């Protein structure tokens, strides 16, 4: 390793001088005696060169040696007193084969927040309102915000963020939006109603139900709800998601007729692998001919098979011509008047079982009721929009009301799809799942249930 002045040159020179003069000691710092180089550590270095202390004949002498081939050659050199910093706040560098002491600048920042309040650099390329501070290797840097887009078309061709845990779709089932000049990926909406998910194949190995959440169909594992021996399509249970509750055995298709149709499509029943299976069919169902032998019934194919009713309550309002009290029944799509002095006469009006004021005035007339929404099942008798009310005697009373038409359906105040279609048409339902798009009234936390074919808010 090259040196400006070699240590042994010093030693040789000193020995030569000592021998020629007969001196037995060197010209060294007599105040620092030593037996090895390490004994000189801590002495103040005052030379104009870079080097280290050496112990020569029991005394500490400066040994200039600033040459280097690598940074390791600079280790253990004495830090020059002329430097503006100590060795603790500096470091050595090997530059052009010479050891050079360098003061390490104090970091301007540790975090970007440390840069707040500084003057925005004029060479940043943008105003401070269009940029932000970053702390890069201890220095504050003004960085311009990236302007990726002005409209969503500018984002086409961007790389789809597959590593985003909140984005469970591919670009084929998603789209880009431009938000504050930034391209943001979104999944397309798959569902508005729960029923739109129930046609899908069940993807999980566990039993459960479907859910429509934020426009996406979710398969929810639920071994508790699925397994209670009750098939609940209102909660998203299907034959494939919950076969334990929803699969029904059969030997022929005739045994499947008049079972609850759970699919959000028209079609027919089939007995497949001894299991009643509903199948969507828009070809045969819709030809105007009801074919029970092919699995068509009023539930799956009402266009062909329904002639007048599906439920007994569909018959409410029909002319009662019997000379008896009783209730309506719906059989094979036709309303049938059934004389019944037992059920009619028990003091409870049951519109869902076909009782109304015409066939069972003793129990109904329209009533009894305890609140306005109890009257929702009755056919609206007025020729104007209005609402039901429940009198102090527990009877349903209809009245025209100018409030019908204000675009707010007040189900709990007696408005119904029948009596106020301008406001409440969206509140008609067959299952509670049909009520999913509706918003609960202000101050109400709970959920909607389909009661008497009207979406009724059930507040906690």
GIHU-V390325 format. One record per residue. N is the residue number from 1. RES is the residue in three letters. SS is DSSP state (@ for helix, = for strand, . for the rest). PHI is phi in whole degrees, 0 to 359 (* if undefined). NEAR is the number of other ideal C-beta (glycine too) atoms within 10 Angstrom. Layout:
N	RES	SS	PHI	NEAR
N	RES	SS	PHI	NEAR
//
This chain:
1	UNK	.	*	10
2	UNK	.	289	11
3	UNK	.	228	16
4	UNK	.	293	12
5	UNK	.	221	14
6	UNK	.	287	15
7	UNK	@	305	17
8	UNK	@	286	10
9	UNK	@	297	11
10	UNK	@	302	17
11	UNK	@	296	16
12	UNK	@	298	11
13	UNK	@	296	12
14	UNK	@	295	19
15	UNK	@	295	13
16	UNK	@	297	10
17	UNK	@	299	12
18	UNK	@	294	15
19	UNK	@	289	10
20	UNK	@	289	8
21	UNK	@	259	8
22	UNK	.	81	6
23	UNK	.	285	11
24	UNK	.	253	8
25	UNK	.	222	11
26	UNK	.	264	19
27	UNK	.	276	12
28	UNK	.	229	19
29	UNK	=	285	15
30	UNK	=	292	11
31	UNK	=	282	8
32	UNK	=	234	16
33	UNK	=	278	13
34	UNK	.	208	21
35	UNK	.	240	8
36	UNK	.	208	8
37	UNK	@	302	16
38	UNK	@	296	10
39	UNK	@	291	15
40	UNK	@	271	22
41	UNK	.	300	12
42	UNK	.	99	8
43	UNK	.	288	15
44	UNK	.	288	6
45	UNK	.	272	16
46	UNK	.	240	10
47	UNK	.	286	13
48	UNK	.	272	7
49	UNK	.	243	15
50	UNK	.	261	22
51	UNK	=	183	20
52	UNK	=	212	17
53	UNK	=	281	22
54	UNK	=	230	20
55	UNK	=	267	19
56	UNK	=	238	20
57	UNK	.	49	14
58	UNK	.	82	14
59	UNK	=	231	19
60	UNK	=	273	21
61	UNK	=	236	20
62	UNK	=	289	20
63	UNK	=	237	25
64	UNK	=	286	18
65	UNK	.	201	22
66	UNK	.	257	20
67	UNK	=	280	17
68	UNK	.	203	24
69	UNK	.	250	10
70	UNK	.	207	10
71	UNK	@	300	12
72	UNK	@	298	10
73	UNK	@	291	17
74	UNK	@	268	21
75	UNK	.	294	11
76	UNK	.	73	12
77	UNK	.	287	20
78	UNK	.	283	22
79	UNK	.	283	15
80	UNK	.	298	16
81	UNK	.	291	10
82	UNK	.	284	10
83	UNK	.	290	13
84	UNK	.	280	7
85	UNK	.	217	15
86	UNK	.	273	10
87	UNK	@	295	14
88	UNK	@	294	8
89	UNK	@	250	12
90	UNK	=	219	17
91	UNK	=	200	14
92	UNK	=	266	20
93	UNK	=	227	13
94	UNK	=	261	17
95	UNK	=	241	11
96	UNK	.	51	6
97	UNK	.	65	13
98	UNK	=	231	14
99	UNK	=	283	19
100	UNK	=	238	14
101	UNK	=	282	19
102	UNK	=	226	12
103	UNK	=	283	13
104	UNK	.	277	11
105	UNK	.	295	11
106	UNK	.	295	8
107	UNK	.	296	12
108	UNK	.	284	15
109	UNK	.	201	19
110	UNK	.	249	9
111	UNK	.	231	10
112	UNK	@	300	15
113	UNK	@	296	10
114	UNK	@	293	15
115	UNK	@	270	18
116	UNK	.	301	10
117	UNK	.	97	7
118	UNK	.	285	13
119	UNK	.	288	8
120	UNK	.	294	13
121	UNK	.	295	14
122	UNK	.	292	7
123	UNK	.	264	5
124	UNK	.	291	15
125	UNK	.	96	11
126	UNK	.	200	13
127	UNK	.	286	10
128	UNK	@	298	14
129	UNK	@	295	8
130	UNK	@	254	12
131	UNK	=	214	18
132	UNK	=	203	13
133	UNK	=	274	22
134	UNK	=	226	14
135	UNK	=	261	17
136	UNK	=	244	12
137	UNK	.	52	8
138	UNK	.	83	13
139	UNK	=	242	12
140	UNK	=	281	18
141	UNK	=	237	17
142	UNK	=	277	20
143	UNK	=	240	15
144	UNK	=	284	13
145	UNK	.	294	13
146	UNK	.	286	10
147	UNK	.	258	12
148	UNK	.	275	16
149	UNK	.	203	20
150	UNK	.	246	9
151	UNK	.	211	8
152	UNK	@	297	14
153	UNK	@	295	10
154	UNK	@	291	15
155	UNK	@	270	18
156	UNK	.	297	11
157	UNK	.	102	8
158	UNK	.	295	14
159	UNK	.	286	8
160	UNK	.	290	14
161	UNK	.	283	13
162	UNK	.	288	10
163	UNK	.	266	6
164	UNK	.	274	9
165	UNK	.	295	5
166	UNK	.	272	7
167	UNK	.	237	15
168	UNK	.	259	11
169	UNK	.	214	16
170	UNK	.	263	11
171	UNK	@	296	14
172	UNK	@	294	7
173	UNK	@	245	11
174	UNK	=	221	15
175	UNK	=	201	14
176	UNK	=	261	20
177	UNK	=	231	13
178	UNK	=	259	16
179	UNK	=	236	13
180	UNK	.	48	9
181	UNK	.	65	13
182	UNK	=	237	13
183	UNK	=	282	19
184	UNK	=	238	17
185	UNK	=	269	20
186	UNK	=	227	13
187	UNK	=	278	16
188	UNK	.	293	11
189	UNK	.	286	11
190	UNK	.	266	17
191	UNK	.	212	20
192	UNK	.	247	11
193	UNK	.	245	15
194	UNK	@	302	25
195	UNK	@	299	22
196	UNK	@	290	17
197	UNK	.	270	23
198	UNK	.	284	25
199	UNK	.	274	14
200	UNK	.	285	15
201	UNK	.	288	8
202	UNK	.	287	18
203	UNK	.	269	9
204	UNK	.	263	11
205	UNK	.	267	6
206	UNK	.	255	12
207	UNK	.	283	21
208	UNK	=	175	22
209	UNK	=	210	26
210	UNK	=	271	26
211	UNK	=	217	17
212	UNK	=	256	22
213	UNK	=	236	12
214	UNK	.	52	9
215	UNK	.	81	12
216	UNK	=	242	16
217	UNK	=	279	18
218	UNK	=	244	16
219	UNK	=	270	18
220	UNK	=	255	16
221	UNK	=	290	13
222	UNK	.	209	18
223	UNK	.	292	11
224	UNK	.	277	9
225	UNK	.	295	17
226	UNK	.	272	23
227	UNK	.	136	12
228	UNK	.	267	12
229	UNK	.	70	6
230	UNK	.	234	12
231	UNK	.	279	21
232	UNK	.	240	17
233	UNK	@	295	23
234	UNK	@	297	20
235	UNK	@	259	20
236	UNK	.	94	24
237	UNK	.	281	26
238	UNK	.	228	24
239	UNK	.	299	20
240	UNK	.	273	18
241	UNK	.	279	26
242	UNK	.	218	27
243	UNK	@	298	16
244	UNK	@	300	13
245	UNK	@	262	20
246	UNK	@	254	22
247	UNK	.	277	17
248	UNK	=	243	18
249	UNK	=	284	11
250	UNK	.	204	20
251	UNK	.	250	8
252	UNK	.	213	10
253	UNK	@	294	20
254	UNK	@	297	14
255	UNK	@	284	15
256	UNK	@	264	23
257	UNK	.	296	20
258	UNK	.	69	15
259	UNK	.	281	16
260	UNK	.	293	11
261	UNK	.	276	22
262	UNK	.	251	19
263	UNK	.	268	17
264	UNK	.	275	18
265	UNK	.	208	15
266	UNK	.	269	19
267	UNK	=	170	21
268	UNK	=	212	26
269	UNK	=	277	27
270	UNK	=	220	16
271	UNK	=	260	18
272	UNK	=	248	12
273	UNK	.	52	8
274	UNK	.	61	12
275	UNK	=	228	15
276	UNK	=	292	20
277	UNK	=	233	18
278	UNK	=	281	21
279	UNK	=	233	14
280	UNK	=	291	13
281	UNK	.	205	18
282	UNK	.	262	10
283	UNK	.	262	7
284	UNK	.	290	16
285	UNK	.	281	24
286	UNK	.	126	13
287	UNK	.	272	12
288	UNK	.	87	6
289	UNK	.	242	12
290	UNK	.	275	19
291	UNK	.	238	15
292	UNK	@	301	16
293	UNK	@	296	10
294	UNK	@	263	15
295	UNK	.	94	24
296	UNK	.	277	26
297	UNK	.	213	24
298	UNK	.	292	21
299	UNK	.	285	20
300	UNK	.	274	26
301	UNK	.	224	26
302	UNK	@	295	17
303	UNK	@	299	14
304	UNK	@	267	20
305	UNK	@	255	21
306	UNK	.	277	18
307	UNK	.	252	12
308	UNK	.	193	15
309	UNK	.	202	22
310	UNK	.	242	16
311	UNK	.	241	17
312	UNK	@	304	21
313	UNK	@	293	22
314	UNK	@	294	18
315	UNK	@	269	22
316	UNK	.	299	25
317	UNK	.	100	16
318	UNK	.	294	17
319	UNK	.	290	6
320	UNK	.	268	19
321	UNK	.	251	8
322	UNK	.	280	11
323	UNK	.	266	6
324	UNK	.	211	12
325	UNK	.	267	20
326	UNK	=	171	20
327	UNK	=	203	25
328	UNK	=	271	26
329	UNK	=	231	17
330	UNK	=	248	19
331	UNK	=	232	12
332	UNK	.	54	15
333	UNK	.	82	16
334	UNK	=	240	12
335	UNK	=	283	17
336	UNK	=	238	15
337	UNK	=	273	18
338	UNK	=	240	16
339	UNK	=	287	12
340	UNK	.	202	18
341	UNK	.	270	12
342	UNK	.	272	8
343	UNK	.	295	17
344	UNK	.	279	25
345	UNK	.	132	13
346	UNK	.	272	13
347	UNK	.	85	8
348	UNK	.	238	13
349	UNK	.	277	27
350	UNK	.	237	18
351	UNK	@	300	24
352	UNK	@	296	14
353	UNK	@	258	17
354	UNK	.	92	28
355	UNK	.	270	28
356	UNK	.	211	27
357	UNK	.	293	21
358	UNK	.	281	19
359	UNK	.	258	25
360	UNK	.	211	27
361	UNK	.	296	16
362	UNK	.	296	14
363	UNK	.	267	21
364	UNK	.	255	24
365	UNK	.	46	16
366	UNK	.	307	24
367	UNK	=	157	21
368	UNK	.	284	17
369	UNK	.	213	23
370	UNK	.	241	9
371	UNK	.	206	12
372	UNK	@	300	20
373	UNK	@	292	22
374	UNK	@	294	21
375	UNK	@	267	24
376	UNK	.	298	26
377	UNK	.	283	23
378	UNK	.	280	25
379	UNK	.	294	18
380	UNK	.	287	20
381	UNK	.	269	13
382	UNK	.	269	12
383	UNK	.	264	7
384	UNK	.	217	13
385	UNK	.	284	19
386	UNK	=	188	21
387	UNK	=	210	25
388	UNK	=	272	26
389	UNK	=	221	17
390	UNK	=	247	20
391	UNK	.	289	11
392	UNK	.	296	5
393	UNK	.	270	10
394	UNK	.	79	13
395	UNK	=	246	17
396	UNK	=	283	26
397	UNK	=	231	16
398	UNK	=	258	20
399	UNK	=	206	12
400	UNK	=	294	13
401	UNK	.	212	21
402	UNK	.	295	9
403	UNK	.	292	15
404	UNK	.	286	21
405	UNK	.	126	11
406	UNK	.	268	13
407	UNK	.	71	6
408	UNK	.	239	13
409	UNK	.	275	23
410	UNK	.	252	19
411	UNK	@	299	24
412	UNK	@	290	14
413	UNK	@	257	16
414	UNK	.	101	25
415	UNK	.	281	29
416	UNK	.	225	30
417	UNK	.	300	20
418	UNK	.	285	19
419	UNK	.	274	26
420	UNK	.	217	27
421	UNK	@	296	17
422	UNK	@	300	12
423	UNK	@	262	22
424	UNK	@	241	23
425	UNK	@	303	11
426	UNK	@	287	14
427	UNK	@	269	24
428	UNK	=	286	16
429	UNK	.	208	22
430	UNK	.	247	14
431	UNK	.	227	20
432	UNK	@	296	20
433	UNK	@	296	23
434	UNK	@	293	21
435	UNK	@	269	24
436	UNK	.	304	20
437	UNK	.	287	13
438	UNK	.	282	15
439	UNK	.	257	8
440	UNK	.	292	14
441	UNK	.	299	15
442	UNK	.	302	5
443	UNK	.	85	6
444	UNK	.	253	14
445	UNK	.	243	8
446	UNK	=	163	11
447	UNK	=	201	13
448	UNK	=	264	23
449	UNK	=	233	15
450	UNK	=	274	18
451	UNK	=	241	18
452	UNK	.	53	18
453	UNK	.	66	21
454	UNK	=	231	22
455	UNK	=	291	23
456	UNK	=	246	17
457	UNK	=	289	19
458	UNK	=	251	12
459	UNK	=	270	11
460	UNK	.	291	6
//
